Amino acid sequence: MKIFCSAFVKIFLFMLVRPMWLLLLLSVSLMSLVYSNGTITSLPVAIVDQDHTSTSRSLIRSLNTSSKIETVMYDSSLQAYDDINDHKLFAVFTIPNDFEKRLLSSQEVTIPAYGDASSRLANGLIQVDIKGIYQQILTEYNTRIMRNNGFSDKQINIILSPIKGQTEPLYNPGISFAAITFPGLLVMLLQHSFLIATTRTNITLSSLPQGKPPKIVILGSLSGLIPIWLFLSIVLFGLWPWILGYRQLANIPEILIMTFPLLLGVLGLSKLLTECLRKTEMIYLTLAFLTTPVFYLSGTIWPLDAMPFWVQVVSKMLPSTWATNMIAGVNQMGLGLKDNLFNVFMILLLGIIYGSLGIFIAALRDGRIRRLFKNYKMQTKK
């Protein structure tokens, strides 16, 4: 126990004296600057009014009420198309010259729309607002027609809205797209940084000039890294969402309870990587290229059920996939820790599997497996 504590304190103080792990906080801070304005607002959209009627002007006023759209009037569609090609606009709407006439005569009306889909987020926000405004205008138009034909307000509501829907913000309600991607991104960064630190510590201790130290020293040294990353988890999952204004429900003890199994699972994975890489420089030549794939496989950007089966298998072999599901569920959806016991179990199980594989590879490389089989054969012959 004395050797374990000595190795623990030595590595812990070494990390405090040379706090390179603070670069993770710097990275998250710089990454968050792009979301400092909250959500996207004032997207320039061109309106070409060829009808110049009260109905077309009413449509333009409705577009002006949108928080995402900033309407810009154009006299010519060709000029607007030139500006959208130069990325000065995100969309162009042309109101035809017979818009009001066809609408009042119950004829089919087509409003040509031309959008810049190169910005998926901006284009999606514009589409959502346009659909909402179109539905609002259509409801007002149908209400006016039905009221003129003798329908009461109650009858109109029953016909136009037979079902009253209510939307509950169960997952990650936030001020921007970052509130959706942040839980998975932070879990991935925490896992990746801890994986590099533990693998590097493993390889460094295994390649000391005086020889490989006892296992209790290696275990104590790796354990000395855990308090540092527990502190980082408090900052990433507790303090940082609060600073950015995102939904944050978990308290500090819950954050620590969720993070600790993740760190143990990553310790097992680092043992396997240590035996596969065996050189410090190989850490940065391999793990550095796995950050983005691991993030995409976590289910944050694309749902797991929509992935091919074999991709789902690969995704579920990563501790960060289960940790993202757990931390997002507790911190954003308001679930309890009891609802995530299976996620904790899977993280620990993966850690045991990867750690066992690493120990097996090390024993195979050192010849212990061959000696074991050799002794077994000798005993069976006797």
Secondary structure by P-SEA (a helix, b strand, c coil): caaaaaaaaaaaaaaaaccccaaaaaaaaaaacccccccccccbbbbbbccccaaaaaaaaaaaacccbbbbbbccaaaaaaaaaaccccbbbbbccaaaaaaaaccbbbbbbbbccccaaaaaaaaaaaaaaaaaaaaaaaaaaaaaacccaaaaaaaaccbbbbbbccccccccccccaaaaaaaaaaaaaaaaaaaaaaaaaaccccccccaaaaaaaaaaaaaaaaaaaaaacccccccccccccccaaaaaaaaaaaaaaaaaaaaaaaaacccaaaaaaccccaaaaaaaacccccccccccaaaaaaaaacaaaaaaaaaaaaacccccccccaaaaaaaaaaaaaaaaaaaaaaaaaaaaaaaaaaaaaaaaac
